[in-house]
Each structure stands twice: as structure tokens, then as C-alpha cells.
Amino acid sequence: MVIGFATCCVGFALLALPYISVVILMPIYVYFRLLGVNFMRQCGIDFDFLALKGPPKPDQV
């Protein structure tokens, strides 16, 4: 009975490893994904992809 319980718990732990690794590594993935966007913001307002842009004003058309 102990061997059966130990193997089931090990099986569930092995199934949970991919989910745990994604949760732990998600901040790293997001950081490197946004690194290029933040670098482009340094080039000027035209390259600021994170800014909220409204409709163009009549004098800018």
C-alpha cells in the first residue's frame, strides 16, 4: 500500500512539473519579451509602443 501511494504521488508530482516551471519562469519570459519594446522607447515618441494613443487631432492629419 505504501509503494502504491508513493508511486501515485510521484506520478502527480511529475505531471505538475511543467506547470510549476512555467509559473516560476513566466516573469523571465515577460521581461525578455518587453526588453525590446522598452529599448525602442528610447528612440523617441514615435517608437513608444506602450503609450496610449488617442485619435489624431485635426491639426495632425
Secondary structure by P-SEA (a helix, b strand, c coil): caaaaaaaaaaaaaaaaaaaaaaaaaaaaaaaaaaaaaaaaaacccccccccccccccccc
